[in-house]
Amino acid sequence: MRVEPFLVEKWLNKYEHDVEINISETCVDPFTLGEFLTLMGREDFLRDFWDTKLTYGYIPGSPRLRNGLSNLYDALGPENILVTGGAIGANFLVFYSLVERGDTVISVFPTYQQLYSVARSFGANVKLLKLRMEDSWLPDMGKLADMIESNTKLIVINNPNNPTGSLMDEECLFTICEMAEDVGAYVLDDESYRDLYVNPKDSVPSVVEISDRAIASGSLSKTFSLTGLRLGWIAAEDSVIRECEDHRDYTTISNGMIDDALATLAVENVDLVLERNLSILRTNYCILSDWVDEEPLIEWIPPVAGTVAFLRHKLDISSEELCKRLMREKDVLLVPGSCFEMEEFLRIGFGNNTEVLKEGLCRFKDFLGQYS
Ligand SMILES: Cc1ncc(COP(=O)(O)O)c(C=O)c1O
């Protein structure tokens, strides 16, 4: 089956391991195992597994993990959660389970490419709801209404959004869910960056707290800084979970038992993890915001949530050429807007290690100095 190359993954796979300063990352500074277990007060964690047989474990995720994940939502139970191989596994499973040839799927754009390319490869008619910088990267509801057809199967959103850092508010989510309900469609919201608000006053519900037709995908990679566990989940009402379970049997069997137990620890101590991560995120946001304010060749809509920002550059070269020169001359990695089919833009991550961000911005400033 044909599928378009996943541009951002190709870019990162090619460059991220050899570069000295990586400021393209989307995770909040991933934990080392030692830092995580110390924060949890569970340095003895691995002892518990000494006599445990490393079998398949629970197929849909352990009851404790599913229970912990369901507690992240109002009014969901463990039966509404299915654990997957990352949010990428969760999204894929939703498309695999629900989308058929000829269905209409509407997706916001720009976003994580998986959210529209997979549906296309399954033969769906994918329509892109283009977000514009002039609208603070928020969707135009009139345009969305015009795009919806009677055979619309799925409206795909990504809140908070990668790569722009925009955040739809509750009213906007409510309207999208209502539009979906009117034609019997589902809403899939990739909520990988949930709870990562730059400003503590901003907070939006999950779509699954708004509508029965809504499905959320979640991730242990970003908000929880446990990227290496490769775990994510689907949250949805029972019949969607059953459909996804039936399809998942053919792709996954189960996730790793040790990963499941570590994820359970994190989810049951979400407040401790968030305290660490929001402190990193907000410190880094201020550093990046001050930098952008002083940089004449860069402009942006400040991100509201998540770990990434979409910077518009004013150089007379393509975003890819800019990123390649920056790598060659300063050993710093960004993601070019071309990976999101949006020239003139660059994606920067501000969730990672603060010293790395500072060094990257310092080198990027030197680099831009040649052009000002
Ligand atoms: C919006 C979005 N969804 C999904 C993923 C994949 O996340 P995971 O590591 O949980 O598979 C990413 C990773 O960058 C992402 O940005």
The ligand as an ORCA input file, in Angstrom:
! r2SCAN-3c Opt
* xyz 0 1
  C       1.041     15.503     17.433
  C       1.853     14.280     17.654
  N       1.235     13.097     17.706
  C       1.917     11.959     17.915
  C       3.279     11.975     18.062
  C       3.988     10.675     18.343
  O       4.073     10.551     19.747
  P       4.508      9.191     20.470
  O       5.927      9.361     20.861
  O       3.604      9.089     21.658
  O       4.291      8.082     19.514
  C       3.980     13.175     17.992
  C       5.456     13.208     18.106
  O       6.111     14.172     17.819
  C       3.242     14.365     17.798
  O       3.849     15.547     17.752
*
